[in-house]
Amino acid sequence: MNSKKPGELDETLTELNALKKKATDIIKDLKPFTKEAFEKKFTDKQSGQSLSFHFQEAMDGLARSQVKTHLTYKNALASLLKFFKRDPLLLEITPKSLDKYELWMLEEGKVRKKKKKVIGTAGNSVTTVALYMRVLRTIFLKAMSADAEAYPFGDGKYEIPAHADRDARLSVDQMVSLLKYEADSDATEKARDMFMFTYFCFGCNAADLCLLKYNNIHGNEIKFFRKKTQRKTKKKQQPKQIIVPITSEMRGIMKRWGNKDKSPGNYIFPELNDTKDALQERAAIDLFIHRCNDGLARIAKETGILKLTLSYARRTAANTQRDAGIPYHVIQQNMGHAKFSTTEKYLGVAKTEDVRAASQALVIPFNKIA
């Protein structure tokens, strides 16, 4: 001990006490305790931060126009915090805890309400579970390598469930029932028409439908780029333009529900206006989807269709093209996908007759064998 520098020794002692307190506080809150978790938390490494910290960093990095993605991250975080009943460290989230979270989501994660009164619980869909898990996986990948020991996803660890609605499409008979349906109100007629317009546009999503303007009409075609693809496509790559031939049915729908002012800059369907900011635009699109789905649910009940939402139009359009023998690369272009692997996710199981035809194509003509 150097008695000539008592001031420096006092400062050192203060720093050591602060470090001791920090370590004690971390140990107290770190359950279960592991050496790795303590080290990362003590040294303030990214993966030692709380779940909320990482989510907030990710949400802050989202573009203002990515309102839907921002809301998805927000909802995923709220769900995870509700399950854990606290704000856990990233390193505390293990494959075992994710298995428990998935089960909780499917059985108890969603509370049904009517007029602000809780009327029971109903589990979330597998699709919602998969969506939140993919968000969480993205959070982990931003904080650590997929090869890290603490990374909870992958082979031998937690596997994100596949989408449950791979066959969420309408059959030919169901499409006929939908077309023959006699609407008893403007709400159900508009819902049916918007479904059909989306279907005729190769299953474009609701946002792209709402964003269509009269200057997207070129002669007898509608030409547009998917909003989602434009954002994700690299600057050096040209996004795929979707070209939709305008059918007589589409013209009838535009006449019934379209904007009466057909100025080039006006939206075809008056769900939006240029004064809306990104949040208002997203809210208007969500309201449009909600109203359409309400009408489609009523149609489904009256026609005997098990389930019907606006999103069914996209998968139905993809599979109808496939069943008609349209080349896969054309379907990919019509859906505006940059990669075929994305298109592939929309295509259900091949029809039995197609499988049989493929089998027959493999038959060797024995009479030609010498």
N, C-alpha and C positions, 0 to 999 in steps of 0.2 A: 504494500500500500504506500503510495507516494503522498506523504503528509504535506508536501509543498503545493499540491494542487487539489485542495479539498473541494473547490467548486466543481471541477470536472468529475470528481468521484460522485458528488451529489447528483449531477445530471445523468451519469451512467446508471446510478441506482434507480432514478425516476424512470428511465427508459426500460430497465429490466422489469420493474414492477408493472409497467404498462403492458409489456409483452406477456408477463405472467398472468395478468388479469384477462388479456385477450385469449390466451390459451385456455384458461379456466372457463371462460364464457362459452368458447367453442365446444369444449368437452361436455359441458352441461347440456347444450342444445343438440349435440351430435348423437342421434340415436337411430340406428346402432352405431357404435364407435368403431372406426377402422383407421388404421395408420394412414392409409392413402387419403381418405376423406379429410382427416385432420390436417394433413400436410397441405392439401390443396386449399382448404379453407383458411388455414393460418397464413399461407403465403399469398392469399387473395388471387389465386389463379382462377381463370374464367369458370372452369367446371366446378369450382368450389362455391360459386355464388348460388343464390336461391333461384327457384323456378321462375318466380315473378321477375327477377332481374333479367334473366335470359329472354323471357317473353317480351318484356318491355323494350329491350334492345332490338328484337326482331320487328316488333310493331312500329317502332320509331323509324326503322329503315324501309318500311313499306311506302310506296308512292301514294300520294293523296288520292290518286284515281283508283287505287286498289282497295276500295272501301269494303267490298265483300270479303276479301282475304283478311283484311284487318279485323272484321267482325268475327270471322272464323277463329282467328288466333285468340281473340278476346273471350269467345265462348268456350274454347278448349281450355284456356287457363282457368276460367271460372269453374268449369267442371272438375278439373284436376284438384284445385284448391278445396273444393267442396268434399271431394273424396278423401283427400289426405287430412282434412280438418286443420291444416296449417300450411305454411309456405315452406315446403321441403327444399333441401339442397338438391342440386341436380344429381349428385353422386348417391343420394339416398334412394333414387328411383331405380329399382331392380327389375329383372324379368318377372320375379314372383309378385312384386307389387303391381306390375302392369297386368298380369293375369287376373289379379283380384279386382283391379280397376275395370277391366273389360267385363267381368261378371257383374260388377256393381252397375255399370252403364246399361247392360242388357236387362237387368232386373229392377233396379231401383233409381236409376239416374235421372229420370224425368218425372216431374210432378204435373199431373193434369189438373187444370183449373177451369172453372166456369164462373164467370162474373166474380172473379177474385176469390172464389171459394175453392179450396182444395177438395176434389171429389175422388181422389185415388192416385195411385202411381202406375205408370206404364213405362216399360223399358224403352230405351232408345233403339233405333234400328242398327243393324250391323254396319250399314253404310256410314252412319254417324260415328260409330266407334272407330271405323277404319280412317275416317277423315281426321278425327282428333289425334289418332295415333300417328298418322303421317305428319301432322303438324309438330307433334312432340319429337318425332324422329329428326325432323329438320332442325329443331332447336338443339338436339344433341350433336348433330353433325357440324353445326356452327361452333359448338363449344369444344368438341373433341374429335379425334379420328375414329372412324368406324372400327379400327383395329384396337382401340383402347380397351383395357380390361373392364372398365366401368360401363362401356357402351352396351345397353340392354337389348338391342335389336339384332336379328339375324339368326342364322342356323344354330340350333342348340340353345337359343335364348328365346326372346319373345318374338312371335311371328304375327304381323299385322293381318287381321282377317280379310278375306277377299270380299268384294262387294256381293251383297245378297241379291241384288236386282239385275243380274246379268241377262235374264230373260224378261225384263220389264218392257215388253213390246206387245202390240196388238196383233191378233191373227187376222187373216183376210175376212173371216166372218164377223169379227168384232169391228173391223173398219167399216164393213157394210152396215152394221147396226148403228154405228156412229153417224154415218152419212144419212141414213134413213130416219134418224131421230127427229121428231117434230118438237121443236123447242116451244115451251110454254111461257117464256119470258125473254127479255133482251139479254139478261145475264147468262142464261144457258145457251142462247143462240150465239152470243159473242164468244163464250168459252169454247164452244164447238168450232166456230170459225177460226179462232186464233190457233187452236190445235191443228186444224187442217192447213192453215197458212204456214205454220212452222214446219209441218210435215212436207208440204210442197217445196219449201226452201231447204230441202235435204236435212231437215231437223235442226235448223239454226236455233240457238238458245234464246231465251226470253230477252236478254239484254240486247243482243244483236237485232232482234225483231223490233224492239222499241226504238233502237237507234237508226233504223232505216229511214232515209230521207228521199224525197222525190228526185233529187239529183243522183240517186243510186239507180234510177230507172234509165236504161239506155235502149230505146226502141222497144222490143218485145222481151227484154231481159232485165233482171235486177242483178247488179254487180256490187259486191261489197267484200270487205275484209273483216274477219272476226276480230273483235276488240281484244280478246284474250290473246290471240296469236300475234297481233300487232305489238303488244306489250312484251311478249316473250321472245319474239324472233330477233336474232342478232342483226345489227345494223348492216352487216355485209351480206345477209341473206334476204331475199325478197319473200315476204309472206304470201301465202297462197290466196289468190283471189277466188271467191266463190261466185259462180255465174249460174243464175237460176232462170230458166225460160218461164215467162209468165203465162200461166194457164187461164182458161176462161173462169175457172173456179176462183182463182186468185184475184182476178179483176172484179168479180162479184163481191168478194170479201172486202177489197179496198173501197169499193163504191159504198158498201153498207157502213163500214166502220172507219174509213179513212178520213184524214184531214180535208175539210172542204176547200181550204186554201192550198192549192197545189204548187205554190212557189217552190223553186228548186231547193231552197234551204230549209223548207219545212219538213217535219217528220211525217211519214206516211200515216202512222197511227198516232193520234194526239195524246200519248201517255206522258210525254216529256215536253219541255220547252227549253230554249237556250239560256234562260235566266237561272236555271237550277245549278247549284254547285254539285260536287261529286257526291256528298252525303245525301242531298235532296234527290239527286238522280237515282241513287241506289234505292232509296226509300220508295220512290215512285215505281221502279221496276219490281221491287218486292211486293208492293201493293197490287200491281198488275198480275203478278204470278198468283198471289193469294186469291184474288177474285176469280181468275180463270180456273184455278184448282177447285174452288168451291163449286163453281158451275159444273165442272167435269165430274166431280164426286156425285153430284145429283144425277147427271146423265148416266154414270156408271151404275148407280143404284137402280135406275128405271130400265136400263137395257140389259142388266144381268152381267155386265163386265165387272170382274172382281175388283179391279183397282184401275184408276185412270187419273193421271196428272199430266201437266204440260210437258214434263220431261220425257214421257213415254213416246212423244212424237219423234224425238231424235233417234232413239234406239229402233223404233219401228221403221223409220226411213232407211236406216243403215241396213237392217236385215231384209227389208223388202227389196232393196237393190241387190243385195247378195243373192237372194233367192231367185231373182230374175236373171242371174248370170252376168251381172255387171262386173267388169274387172275390178279387182281390189284397189288398184292404184287410182281408178276413177272415183270409187267410193271415198277413198282417202282425201282426194282433192275436193270433192263435193262437201265433205265434212270440215274442210279447212284445217286438217291435221298436218303438222310438220313431219311427224313420224308415223309409220304404219302401225307400230306397236300400240299407239293410242287408239287407232281405228279398230284394231283387233279386239280391244276390250269391249267394244260395243256389239260385236257380232256374237250371237248366241250359238248354240249347238246346231250343226248342219242338219238339214232335213234328211229323213230316212231314205227317201228316193234318191237323193244326191249321193249318199253313202253307198247305196246299192249300185248306182251308175259308176261310181269310182271303182267299186269292186269288180264290176263287169269289164271295166277297161283294162284290168290286170290279167284277164283270162288269156292264156296263150292259145292261139289257133293251132291245135294239134294236127289238123289235117294238112298244115303247111310244113310240118316238120318232116324232113327227109328220113 
